[in-house]
Amino acid sequence: MPRRTALAAAAVLTVLATGCSPEPERPPRAAPSPTYELPARAVRPGEIPVTSAPVQDGEIRFQVIGLQKGLSGFFGSHAEWQAKGQYVVVRILMENPNRANSRFDAGKQRLVTAGGTAHAIDPFTQAIKRQPERFLLGAGVRVEMDLWFDVPEDAEPTAVRLFGDPPLGLARTDGVTVPLP
């Protein structure tokens, strides 16, 4: 009997070993991409930090990061200037995630005030504050800049409408609206 038991046990083990297929190999998990450790920066005097999610219009990804409103005037590097109403400054971060240059035109950007009125940047103020009006945003490049708007003194900014470079073949984009605090 012990011999039969041993043979039966061996037969069962053989069936179990050959009847079970090995677990399929799992592909190795991709390691998370490393990230840049950028130092935190203090918010500029008078600026309200904005924590909006990144949005994309056309070929450019935008993120609103700061807001100043109610400014009556400013000192530039070579001029002092008063607003006709009030200055509202929107600080944006732009990124071109593509493999080709994208055109950025500050003149297309709009500040929306309560009641739905859309205001263009003030090109003269942009120039005094040495903020570019148009430029090529290189492939994989990030840029931070200010958009200066001169709006009526009683206007309440509610959003900024951002316009990126249209994808190849399109004449324009619809823009994307980011609410302001």
Sine and cosine of phi, psi and omega as CSV:
sin_phi,cos_phi,sin_psi,cos_psi,sin_omega,cos_omega
0.00,0.00,-0.67,0.75,-0.01,-1.00
-0.86,0.51,-0.55,0.84,0.02,-1.00
-0.93,0.38,-0.67,0.74,0.04,-1.00
-0.89,0.45,-0.64,0.76,0.01,-1.00
-0.90,0.44,-0.66,0.75,0.01,-1.00
-0.91,0.41,-0.67,0.74,0.02,-1.00
-0.92,0.40,-0.64,0.77,0.01,-1.00
-0.91,0.42,-0.67,0.75,0.02,-1.00
-0.90,0.43,-0.66,0.76,0.02,-1.00
-0.91,0.42,-0.64,0.76,0.01,-1.00
-0.91,0.42,-0.69,0.72,0.02,-1.00
-0.88,0.47,-0.70,0.72,0.01,-1.00
-0.90,0.44,-0.62,0.79,0.02,-1.00
-0.90,0.43,-0.71,0.71,0.02,-1.00
-0.89,0.46,-0.71,0.71,-0.01,-1.00
-0.90,0.43,-0.66,0.75,-0.04,-1.00
-0.93,0.36,-0.63,0.78,-0.03,-1.00
-1.00,0.03,-0.40,0.91,-0.04,-1.00
-0.98,0.18,-0.35,0.94,-0.01,-1.00
-0.99,-0.13,0.79,-0.61,0.05,-1.00
-1.00,0.04,0.52,-0.85,0.00,-1.00
-0.92,0.39,0.42,-0.91,0.03,-1.00
-0.88,0.47,0.69,-0.73,0.01,-1.00
-0.88,0.47,0.54,-0.84,0.02,-1.00
-0.94,0.35,0.72,-0.69,0.04,-1.00
-1.00,-0.03,0.65,-0.76,0.05,-1.00
-0.91,0.42,0.55,-0.84,0.00,-1.00
-0.90,0.44,0.61,-0.79,0.03,-1.00
-0.96,0.29,0.68,-0.73,0.02,-1.00
-0.94,0.33,0.70,-0.72,0.06,-1.00
-0.95,0.31,0.63,-0.78,0.02,-1.00
-0.87,0.49,0.59,-0.81,0.03,-1.00
-0.91,0.41,0.65,-0.76,0.07,-1.00
-0.92,0.39,0.42,-0.91,0.02,-1.00
-0.87,-0.49,0.40,-0.91,0.07,-1.00
-0.97,0.26,0.71,-0.70,0.08,-1.00
-0.99,-0.11,1.00,-0.07,-0.01,-1.00
-1.00,-0.06,0.67,-0.74,-0.01,-1.00
-0.94,0.35,0.58,-0.82,0.07,-1.00
-0.93,0.38,0.54,-0.84,0.03,-1.00
-0.86,-0.51,0.55,-0.84,0.04,-1.00
-0.94,0.34,0.58,-0.81,0.10,-1.00
-0.93,0.37,0.61,-0.79,-0.04,-1.00
-0.93,0.37,0.46,-0.89,0.00,-1.00
-0.82,0.58,0.74,-0.67,0.03,-1.00
0.99,0.14,-0.05,1.00,-0.04,-1.00
-1.00,-0.09,0.62,-0.78,0.09,-1.00
-0.99,-0.12,0.84,-0.54,0.05,-1.00
-0.93,0.37,0.67,-0.74,0.02,-1.00
-0.91,-0.41,0.77,-0.64,0.02,-1.00
-0.92,-0.39,0.98,0.22,0.03,-1.00
-0.97,-0.23,0.46,-0.89,0.05,-1.00
-0.96,0.27,0.48,-0.88,0.09,-1.00
-0.89,0.46,0.58,-0.81,0.04,-1.00
-0.75,-0.66,0.39,-0.92,-0.01,-1.00
-0.80,-0.60,0.69,-0.73,0.15,-0.99
-0.72,-0.69,0.80,-0.60,-0.04,-1.00
0.87,0.50,-0.78,-0.63,-0.07,-1.00
-1.00,-0.10,0.09,1.00,-0.09,-1.00
-0.86,-0.52,0.70,-0.71,0.10,-0.99
-0.99,-0.13,0.76,-0.65,-0.04,-1.00
-0.89,-0.45,0.44,-0.90,0.20,-0.98
-0.55,-0.84,0.79,-0.61,0.07,-1.00
-1.00,0.09,0.79,-0.61,-0.07,-1.00
-0.85,-0.53,-0.21,0.98,-0.02,-1.00
-0.40,-0.92,0.38,-0.92,-0.01,-1.00
-0.53,-0.85,0.72,-0.69,0.18,-0.98
-0.80,-0.60,0.68,-0.74,0.02,-1.00
-0.60,-0.80,0.32,-0.95,0.01,-1.00
0.97,0.23,0.34,0.94,0.00,-1.00
-0.99,0.16,0.77,-0.64,-0.02,-1.00
-1.00,0.05,-0.36,0.93,0.00,-1.00
-0.11,-0.99,-0.10,-1.00,0.00,-1.00
-0.35,-0.94,0.25,-0.97,0.15,-0.99
-0.94,-0.33,0.82,-0.57,0.09,-1.00
-0.99,-0.13,-0.10,-1.00,0.00,-1.00
-0.94,0.34,-0.36,0.93,-0.02,-1.00
-0.62,-0.79,0.29,0.96,0.01,-1.00
-0.29,-0.96,0.41,-0.91,0.15,-0.99
-0.89,-0.45,0.69,-0.72,-0.10,-1.00
-0.60,-0.80,0.64,-0.77,0.02,-1.00
-0.98,-0.22,0.58,-0.82,0.04,-1.00
-0.96,0.27,0.51,-0.86,0.14,-0.99
-0.94,0.34,-0.55,0.83,0.06,-1.00
-0.81,-0.59,-1.00,-0.04,0.10,-0.99
-0.61,-0.79,0.53,-0.85,0.11,-0.99
-1.00,0.02,0.67,-0.74,0.16,-0.99
-0.84,-0.54,0.79,-0.61,-0.04,-1.00
-0.89,-0.45,0.82,-0.57,0.04,-1.00
-0.92,-0.38,0.86,-0.50,0.03,-1.00
-1.00,-0.03,0.81,-0.59,-0.02,-1.00
-0.83,-0.55,0.44,-0.90,0.16,-0.99
-0.91,-0.42,0.76,-0.64,0.01,-1.00
-0.87,-0.50,0.57,-0.82,0.03,-1.00
-0.64,-0.77,0.67,-0.74,0.08,-1.00
-0.97,-0.26,0.98,-0.19,-0.04,-1.00
-0.99,0.15,0.04,1.00,-0.10,-1.00
-1.00,0.00,0.02,-1.00,-0.02,-1.00
-0.99,-0.15,0.08,1.00,0.02,-1.00
-0.75,-0.66,0.28,-0.96,0.05,-1.00
-0.90,0.44,0.48,-0.88,0.12,-0.99
-0.81,-0.59,0.59,-0.80,0.03,-1.00
-1.00,0.01,0.71,-0.71,0.12,-0.99
-0.90,-0.44,0.72,-0.69,0.01,-1.00
-0.79,-0.61,0.96,-0.28,-0.01,-1.00
-0.88,0.47,-0.48,0.88,-0.01,-1.00
-0.90,0.43,-0.30,0.95,0.02,-1.00
-1.00,0.10,-0.31,0.95,-0.10,-1.00
-0.96,0.28,0.54,-0.84,-0.07,-1.00
-0.73,-0.68,0.66,-0.75,0.15,-0.99
-0.99,-0.15,0.80,-0.61,0.00,-1.00
-0.98,-0.20,0.76,-0.65,0.02,-1.00
-0.94,-0.33,0.25,-0.97,0.02,-1.00
-0.79,0.62,0.70,-0.72,-0.08,-1.00
0.99,-0.13,-0.18,0.98,0.11,-0.99
1.00,-0.01,0.07,1.00,0.02,-1.00
-0.94,0.34,0.72,-0.69,0.02,-1.00
-0.97,-0.24,0.78,-0.63,-0.05,-1.00
-0.91,-0.41,0.69,-0.72,0.06,-1.00
-0.99,0.15,0.32,-0.95,0.10,-0.99
-0.88,0.47,0.31,-0.95,0.10,-0.99
-0.99,-0.11,0.97,-0.25,-0.11,-0.99
-0.88,0.48,-0.55,0.84,0.01,-1.00
-0.91,0.42,-0.69,0.72,0.02,-1.00
-0.92,0.40,-0.66,0.75,0.06,-1.00
-0.82,0.58,-0.68,0.74,-0.02,-1.00
-0.92,0.39,-0.71,0.71,-0.01,-1.00
-0.89,0.46,-0.64,0.77,0.00,-1.00
-0.99,0.13,0.10,0.99,0.06,-1.00
0.83,0.56,0.66,0.75,0.09,-1.00
-0.98,-0.21,0.74,-0.67,-0.07,-1.00
-0.91,0.41,0.54,-0.84,0.06,-1.00
-1.00,-0.06,-0.62,0.78,0.04,-1.00
-0.59,-0.80,0.60,-0.80,0.09,-1.00
-0.24,-0.97,0.25,-0.97,0.10,-1.00
-1.00,-0.01,0.79,-0.61,0.07,-1.00
-0.99,-0.11,0.93,-0.36,-0.10,-1.00
-0.90,0.43,0.27,-0.96,0.02,-1.00
-0.87,0.50,0.80,-0.60,0.03,-1.00
0.94,0.33,0.29,0.96,-0.08,-1.00
-0.99,-0.16,0.60,-0.80,0.10,-0.99
-0.91,-0.42,0.66,-0.76,0.02,-1.00
-0.68,-0.74,0.63,-0.77,0.09,-1.00
-0.91,-0.42,0.68,-0.73,0.02,-1.00
-0.36,-0.93,0.15,-0.99,0.04,-1.00
-0.96,-0.27,0.58,-0.82,0.18,-0.98
-0.93,-0.36,0.86,-0.52,-0.04,-1.00
-0.98,-0.22,0.83,-0.56,0.02,-1.00
-0.87,-0.50,0.68,-0.73,0.11,-0.99
-0.94,-0.34,0.96,-0.28,-0.10,-0.99
-0.87,-0.50,0.27,-0.96,0.03,-1.00
-0.80,0.60,0.53,-0.85,-0.08,-1.00
-0.85,0.53,-0.56,0.83,-0.04,-1.00
-1.00,-0.04,0.04,1.00,-0.02,-1.00
-0.95,0.31,0.67,-0.74,0.04,-1.00
-0.95,-0.32,0.92,-0.38,0.01,-1.00
-0.91,0.41,0.73,-0.68,0.00,-1.00
-0.87,-0.49,-0.41,0.91,-0.05,-1.00
-0.30,-0.95,0.25,-0.97,0.17,-0.99
-0.83,-0.56,0.69,-0.72,0.02,-1.00
-0.96,-0.28,0.87,-0.49,-0.11,-0.99
-0.95,-0.33,0.65,-0.76,-0.04,-1.00
-0.82,-0.57,0.82,-0.58,0.04,-1.00
-0.99,-0.13,-0.06,-1.00,0.04,-1.00
-0.96,0.27,0.81,-0.58,-0.01,-1.00
-0.88,0.47,0.58,-0.82,0.10,-1.00
-0.88,0.48,0.38,-0.92,-0.02,-1.00
-0.77,0.64,0.78,-0.63,0.04,-1.00
0.99,-0.13,-0.21,0.98,0.02,-1.00
-0.96,-0.27,0.60,-0.80,-0.02,-1.00
-0.98,0.18,-0.52,0.85,-0.02,-1.00
-0.39,-0.92,0.16,-0.99,0.09,-1.00
-0.91,-0.42,0.15,-0.99,0.01,-1.00
-1.00,0.06,-0.21,0.98,-0.06,-1.00
0.98,0.21,0.22,-0.97,0.01,-1.00
-0.69,-0.72,0.70,-0.72,-0.07,-1.00
-0.99,-0.17,0.76,-0.65,0.05,-1.00
-0.89,-0.45,0.87,-0.50,0.03,-1.00
-0.90,0.43,0.54,-0.84,0.04,-1.00
-0.93,-0.36,0.52,-0.85,0.01,-1.00
-0.95,0.33,0.00,0.00,0.00,0.00
